[in-house]
Amino acid sequence: MTWVLLALAIASEVTATLSLRASEGLRRRRWIPVIVIGYLAAFTLLGTILAMGMPVGVAYGVWAAAGVAITAILGRVIFKDHFSVLMAIGVALIALGVVLIEFGGTH
């Protein structure tokens, strides 16, 4: 159950961050509720996950790393942001790091 909640926390954070981009520096005010709700949900879910006993290093590491990788990829897809080969390698390394954190946390 903690992993499902962590996935929801990541999705909430990514949604809020992409909404920040869509808001054009908060000039497009219709995005503000999405931003606020997304970040509130993300931090509430992260707090719940930690209260359920997931180690903070695992929870935050996976949350932050997955958020960075997914946001970079979706930024390219949605907003046509720059995404170089070097950035793709970075995303792959982040994914590897998340796997290593998970394996390290279970032993």
N, C-alpha and C positions, 0 to 999 in steps of 0.2 A: 504494500500500500504506500510506503514512503516513496518508492520510485515513481509511482503514478502521480503523487502530489508534487514530486520534484519536477517531473515533466510539465505539469501544469504551471508551476512556478516559473520555469524557463520560458514557456509559451507566453505567459503574462508579461514577463520582463521584455521579451523580444517584441511583443506587440506594442508595449508602451514606448520602447526605444524607436521603433520604426514610425510610430505615430508622432514622436517628437520631430523626426525628419520630415514627415508629411505636413506638419504644422507650420513649416517654414519659420522657425524661431518663435513659435507661439503666435504668429500673425494670423494664422487660420484657426480661429478660436474653437471651431467645432471639434477639433482634435483634443482639446484640453480634458474633457471628461474621460476619454479613452486612455489618455496618458496617466491621469490620476488613478483611475480604477485599476489600470494595468500594474502600476508600481505598487499600489496598496495590496493588490492580490498577490503579487510576487513576494513581497516581504512578509505578508501574513502566512502564506504557504511555507516559505522558508522557515519562519519561526515555528510553525506547527511541525515541520519535519524534524527540526532540531529537538523539539520537546518530545517527539516520539522516539528519540534515541539515536538518530543517525549522527555519526561523528561530524563535527563542524568542518573538518578538513575535506571530507568526502563531499558533503552536501554543498558547501560553498564552492569548492573546486570544480565540481561537475556543473553547478549552476552558472558560475562565471564563465568557464571555458566553453560550454555549450552555447551560452548566450552570445559570446563574441563570435564564434564560428557561424552560428545560424544567422545572426544579424549581418555579418559580412556577406554571406551568400545571398540572403534575401535583399540586402541593399543593392546588390548587383542586378538581381532579377527585377525588382520593383522600380528602383530609382535609376538604374543604369550607372551606379557608382563604379568607380575604377576597381578592378579585381585582377591583379597580375598573377603570373605563375608563382612568383615568390609568396604572394598572399595565399594562394591555393596550397602551397607547401606548408605554410603556417597553420592553415586550417587542418590539414592532415596531421600535423604534429600535435595540435590541440586535441584532436580526436584520440590520438595515441596516448596522450597524457591522461585523458579522462579514463581510458581503459586501464592504464597503469594505476591510477588512483583507486579505481574500483577494486582491482585485484589486490592492491596493497592494503585496502581497508578491510578485506575479508579474512586476512591472515593474521 
